[in-house]
Every structure is written in C-alpha cells, then in structure tokens.
C-alpha cells in the first residue's frame, strides 16, 4: 500500500473513498501504523468505518459531513479524492 502520509497535500483537501467496511478497516490499520489519529485523539482502529474519510496535513483523520461530501463530488481543482481500494493495491 502507498503510505497515507504521502497523500497529504497542504494546498488541497484530501479525501479517501472506501468501497466497503473491510477496506476502511485496512485503511484505519495502516493509518494507525503511520501515527494518524482522529481529531478527538482516538486511534483509527477504535473508530467505526465510513465510506469517506478526510486526511489532514497534521496527520489527523476526520469523518466527512454533508458539505465535505458535496466538495468531494464537485471535481474542484483544490480537492483530491483517492480510491482506497487502488491505494491498497499499490
């Protein structure tokens, strides 16, 4: 898998899309191994899976709400959306 830290881009919003809970759990395990935490300080493996996760430059993960979901689908040039299944295959 490509490192999650390598996805960080300080000039763009980064989202990772999950196809299913199993892929999200694998992503959370990798993120935890790389030192990522959720904003509340929780380890990723302690959180419930989601279909879309934001990756912030300070190695924080966040669940994505309505506005973030709209942004992720917008195709704006300041947003990057990765398919986690492809990341796991790399």
Buried (B, 14 or more C-beta within 10 A) or exposed (E): BEEBBEBBEEEEBBBBBBEEEEBBBBBBBBBBEEEBBBEEEEBBEEBEBBBBBBBBEEBBBBBBEEEBEEBBEEEEEEBBBBEBBEBBEE
